[in-house]
């Protein structure tokens, strides 16, 4: 299909990275990199088109990390915002917990891989904020509603430890995408997340 498409057909392939695709596929495609929009533009769009209050629009723009479709999705699905809040609360609880509590959480959370991936991406955005703050980078956080938690973690662990946690989170997501045992991968990750 890619070698000889119909002249009236436009095929659009989406991928996180062209490097993850076979070279024979990439050679038959024009690569179009989609960049995130400025957060202010998303905030204004949410307010103008969807009637979202300014504070909520600012939060959704930050959480979306420049992805307007995701910001609209969060607005239209408040249960996803509630789920995000629960996952962040669990993170806060687990940072203060021992291994028994962490393994118990891993047992329950690893049964649904898609939900686990969602949880991992939320935690990853939090730890990226921690990393940026600990490194002294002037950038708006993806989780401005978690400012106190981010500040506490950055002050406690520093940029090197935050960098290790970010790498561990990214690796766990990759392993789950490769269909490894989700519970085992998540348990290993929970051992990597530092405690207070």
Secondary structure, DSSP 8 states (H G I E B T S, - for coil): --SS--TT-------S-GGGS-HHHHTTS---------HHHHHHHHHHHH---HHHHHHHHHHHTT-HHHHHHHHH-HHHHHHHHHHHHHHHHHHTS-HHHHHHHHHHHTTSHHHHHHHHHHHHHHHHHHHHHHTT-----TTGGGHHHHHHHHHHHHHHHHHHHHHHHHHHHHHHHTT--HHHHHHHHHHHS---
